[in-house]
């Protein structure tokens, strides 16, 4: 104390104070209280900002330093630190590992990084922070990072903050040994260290040293001494320091008062604590929330929880403190003060409006518990309390998830036990993260332990096999476990030998060990699941894998399978397709061998596979196609096994089947299929015909046919007796057969419609009794079947009886919307108000369903029954909230003609437009031609908050257009003006297109099509136009973003099928986003096949989105071609033609033969449009390419239009590029086309062009093996004076080979003439290559 | 164009406790499903929190989209309607095809 007094006297010399303060008080209160930004913790702030005081140049780390990655990471973390006053271990780890990789770090970053290992590292306890800091220090030494005094001071700071007991003498000696001289900060921190230990004597010695060295003393030193005195049990001296400070001219700061409060808090003297907190207020340096929370933590950590509430009262002045509270909670949990932390969590200000079902507050708290592996029972207690208080709905499974996120698999597994005990679901996939984390840690026992727990705890064996092959086996293999051990040991955990073997086999396949997988199969018995094999083989389909091992693998699997159909056949087809693709490149060298192998092993494919392959390889030699045809399985199950589920179910059309039967009149299978198909689609005549043919031949109808016949008589013939007859026959002949539910249901519907309700009920019950398992699956057929039965009822009572039967028998769940809808329909028709209300209320309450809600509302509106209407509204409000219900009411009032009442609802304060609902009603009015109601809806909602007026008026225009009232449609534009609103491009384009179609003039400017992605980028204003949509689109954008990465990976791996499959359900923009992330070089092949597939699907929008990306020219061209193809396929050709016309570029790339072909067959009238675009481009821009392509197409189709065009457009003959046409002609063996082109080129006297066409002609003859024709062509080439060098080399060689082979003389090639181009790279060639 | 007519939905905000079976069970009540999936990160074993369901018919799809809230194991799901979302973005193309969900 005396020393401090002396020092104080020493440091305060008149006139020196202001300067001293300015230099040393960077982090102290005198300046900081005036700073606009107040850091949560002064201690941290000081350590952070005191660079100046330490004599280190404060430099903002520049992003462009020599080691960019670690520096960039540091910048991010520092920014975070400044914002939240804390960093997590997860943020630091990647920096340290990057530093480790790069081996270098800038001076300032090395300092900052070290400093982050103090209290700022909120989610680690002091001991582990110290360990990390020391490890980092060692790394600095290892990589020769220059260590200056600042680094030593930072290390001291970290030591102090983590309460480490170290020897100051040794530390100073180490500094000295490294040639670093301690500075003022070093001494300050050493003083702090002594004081923290309560060693005043040691601190005083350092102070004396500082004095001798004439180093200035600042408030931090005084604060340290306060702590020192308190810890050495001398509170009086501590208290008197404030006075000493004042004497030296230093004003106590809020840190001073915090230090005092903390010191007394440690001692549990709450009155003193409060005294100093109050004193700080009086002195106008109030403790900040973060500082108050430090006091809170000091009380808690020293076991004085009884006073915690008193500290909290100081926090309730409205200053936000949640970020500090999160830090303190973490610190408390790290040292085991869970209750104090929880108390703080409960006190933290919470959002005012949270729905109990959605509340997830306090995840940080649960996460901290998981991170520090707090006792399970305690955690369960917290979770339950949070649930009870409705702050967090999570059950303990959330903690298990958080434990995984914290990489604590063993702890997570202990929660699985608890979950099981609590009756919560436990599923196989809950164990997957544990398997991954144990794999990462190379913890073999951990993996086995996880399997043991999964086997014991999981509710079902769902996903068990996937667990084994995707997670457990790769994990075990990674730990070095041998194959034999894996296979035998996993059997201890509920896996059979064959399952284990199969999983191991899949693992080998997955890890690209094809040969090993084949060998493995040879001497292991397996349970084959072909779907899993198929998934594994997908990745092989993009590689050039030899066909042999692939088919050997399948053959082996076949020999081990009891059933080989459906997926197995499709897999065979998939492998075959890849093999044939490679064969095509190699000139079909091994094709015969492949087919021989398949035949020998009786490996078949489905009919639809054959058709697809035949189409894909349409240019293949005939014998290949024939053999392909011979591979088709006689078993049609795979072709039809999709049942009623989807459009793929009968992939041969009725006409195709008829043709098939005509061609093979003795093929019973085909006849059976035809009969099934005819029954299914209701071609009664055909069905009867085939049926009698088959009957005459003594064919025994299989159960499927009987069921289908019953279906036909019930559904199409409406003959109850006949339908019943076939069902009876089916049930007596094939009592085991189950799948005729559709027939039973259709028959029931028919019976009901004929008034035989009771008979229908009996039939339904009988089937349900016989085949309870099928009924309870509730998987077939579609809900419509059930609703039809109820709808057919004559009155509400009958409907109810039927509905109850369906529910009781378990055909449909009790909340099935279509069924409830049908019933409610009947009920409302009955007009029984009480019953309608009662049952509607019942459905809402018990099933959370509101069947026929609009009809019910309208019923009471029309009845003018406000009481019941109110009741319906009340009960609906509970279900959907007032806003949604109001939307119903608005539309229903309008529909019932009560526009005033609808308007009244609009006066509700806070009413917000829900565009999804409004769009629905608009659409509904348009569909029902209710234009008055549509007008009223648009009018009434005019002032609605959050309304998308453009959308509403757009619907209005659609309504008028739908009624062909174009004048009023145009008038809506005036309404736009009245409302000071600009119609969107979409609206204008829609109106313009329809006006044009109607032959009316378009008097306004029509904007270009802009893909939606761009529109969204325009800014938040357009995004937020309507709230409900914007939340959805935000979610969608997030989803798109998250999908993009995955899509990108798949594209790069060339997994086109996967991309397409994922894309099916992905958000719009996901693919475009993925393409922007692609690394160069471009995966051209994959992208092109994606484009092609999208075009086939008619997915114009995705392709358009893609066209906004920067792509290399060839990809852009491919994209253009596919955009047009997609437009043609989706019937949106006009839209794209509009675009082409407006952009006016040389757009020949859009048109391809195949898309023009489709266009020609689908909408021939649009060919004229394409033509006029082509002509305009020539006349306006002299772009010939588009028309040239069109001409070639006409030529290819042998259309007279080609000739006409030539006559119409002078000079077109000179500009057409015939490359593509020649190629197609060669491929399709159209010698006549080539001859005609040849004539044209000769007439034009174009030597290059002539030579080019000749090259193609030669190739064609070679392909056909026609030596005579070849000889003739060669002769005419010679005659025409075309040099050998002008002809494409490959064609010449092939021609010469064939001629030699057939013992024909080689042509006497003309001498190379000076004007012929020998480079064989004419425009046509280039064009062709492209 | 069976691809374009696919009744497929993106299902987001799935809790980690949910896998294919749960999603499938939940959405089957709206109609027959052709497929259901939940996407997992094979490196970490964790669910990515989203998946897809594909309905066999439009009815099921429409019923699912028409419902205001979907809550599965305590999480409010977000449905990214592949089919209708796409339509709304391209309403200019052919608004007559616009798929508009039914209310409630």
Contacts between the chains, C-beta under 8 A, distances in Angstrom:
chain1	res1	chain2	res2	distance
A	357	B	71	6.7
A	357	B	74	6.8
A	357	B	76	7.6
A	358	B	76	5.8
A	393	B	74	5.3
A	394	B	74	7.5
A	395	B	74	7.8
A	397	B	16	7.7
A	397	B	17	5.3
A	401	B	16	4.8
A	401	B	17	8.0
A	401	B	46	7.9
A	404	B	45	7.9
A	404	B	46	6.7
A	425	B	17	6.7
A	427	B	17	7.0
A	427	B	19	6.1
A	427	B	21	7.9
A	428	B	19	7.8
A	429	B	19	4.7
A	429	B	40	7.0
A	429	B	45	7.6
A	429	B	47	7.1
A	430	B	17	7.2
A	431	B	45	8.0
A	432	B	40	7.0
A	432	B	45	3.1
A	432	B	46	7.4
A	433	B	44	6.0
A	433	B	45	4.0
A	433	B	46	5.3
A	434	B	45	7.4
A	435	B	45	6.0
A	436	B	43	6.7
A	436	B	44	5.4
A	436	B	45	4.0
A	437	B	45	7.8
A	462	B	19	7.6
A	462	B	21	5.5
A	463	B	19	6.4
A	463	B	20	7.9
A	463	B	21	7.9
A	470	B	42	6.4
A	471	B	45	6.0
A	645	B	32	6.3
A	645	B	34	6.2
A	645	B	56	4.5
A	646	B	34	6.0
A	646	B	56	5.1
A	646	B	57	8.0
A	647	B	2	5.2
A	647	B	5	7.6
A	648	B	2	7.1
A	778	B	28	6.7
A	779	B	28	7.0
A	779	B	32	6.1
A	780	B	32	6.7
A	781	B	32	7.1
A	782	B	31	6.2
A	782	B	32	5.5
A	782	B	56	6.8
A	782	B	57	4.9
A	782	B	59	6.2
A	782	B	60	7.2
A	783	B	31	5.5
A	783	B	32	7.8
A	783	B	59	5.8
A	783	B	60	6.9
A	783	B	63	7.7
A	784	B	57	7.5
A	784	B	59	5.9
A	813	B	29	5.0
A	815	B	29	6.4
A	816	B	29	6.8
A	817	B	30	7.1
A	817	B	63	4.8
A	817	B	66	7.9
A	818	B	59	6.4
A	818	B	63	7.2
A	850	B	104	4.9
A	853	B	103	7.2
A	853	B	104	5.2
A	854	B	103	7.4
A	880	B	68	5.4
A	880	B	69	8.0
A	880	B	104	6.3
A	884	B	68	6.2
A	884	B	103	7.6
A	884	B	104	7.2
A	887	B	103	7.5
A	888	B	103	6.6
A	888	B	104	7.5
A	916	B	101	6.4
A	917	B	103	5.5
A	919	B	98	8.0
A	919	B	100	5.2
A	920	B	100	5.0
A	920	B	101	6.2
A	920	B	102	6.2
A	920	B	103	5.3
A	921	B	103	7.8
A	922	B	100	7.9
A	923	B	98	7.0
A	923	B	100	4.1
A	924	B	100	7.9
A	954	B	91	7.7
A	954	B	95	7.5
A	958	B	95	5.7
A	958	B	96	7.6
A	985	B	92	7.0
A	986	B	91	5.4
A	986	B	92	3.9
A	986	B	95	8.0
A	989	B	92	4.9
A	990	B	91	7.7
A	990	B	92	6.2
A	990	B	95	5.8
A	1009	B	92	6.5
A	1012	B	89	4.0
A	1012	B	90	7.5
A	1032	B	78	7.2
A	1032	B	80	7.8
A	1035	B	12	6.1
A	1035	B	13	7.7
A	1035	B	78	4.5
A	1035	B	80	7.1
A	1036	B	10	7.9
A	1036	B	80	5.1
A	1036	B	85	6.6
A	1038	B	12	8.0
A	1039	B	10	6.2
A	1039	B	12	5.3
A	1039	B	50	6.3
A	1039	B	78	7.6
A	1039	B	80	5.6
A	1042	B	48	7.1
A	1042	B	50	7.3
A	1046	B	39	7.6
A	1064	B	3	7.5
A	1064	B	6	5.8
A	1064	B	8	4.9
A	1064	B	52	7.1
A	1064	B	54	7.4
A	1064	B	82	6.5
A	1065	B	8	4.5
A	1065	B	9	6.5
A	1065	B	10	4.6
A	1065	B	52	3.5
A	1065	B	53	7.9
A	1065	B	54	7.4
A	1065	B	80	7.4
A	1065	B	82	5.2
A	1066	B	10	6.4
A	1066	B	80	7.8
A	1066	B	82	7.2
A	1067	B	10	6.3
A	1067	B	80	5.1
A	1067	B	85	7.1
A	1068	B	85	5.9
A	1068	B	86	6.0
A	1068	B	89	5.6
A	1096	B	3	7.2
A	1097	B	1	6.3
A	1097	B	3	3.4
A	1097	B	4	5.2
A	1098	B	1	4.7
A	1098	B	3	7.4
A	1098	B	4	4.7
A	1099	B	3	7.2
A	1099	B	4	6.3
A	1100	B	90	7.2
A	1100	B	93	7.1
A	1101	B	86	5.4
A	1101	B	89	5.9
A	1101	B	90	4.7
A	1101	B	93	7.7
A	1102	B	86	8.0
A	1129	B	1	6.2
A	1130	B	1	6.6
A	1130	B	4	6.3
A	1131	B	94	7.5
A	1132	B	93	4.9
A	1132	B	94	6.2
A	1135	B	92	7.2
A	1135	B	93	5.0
A	1135	B	94	7.8
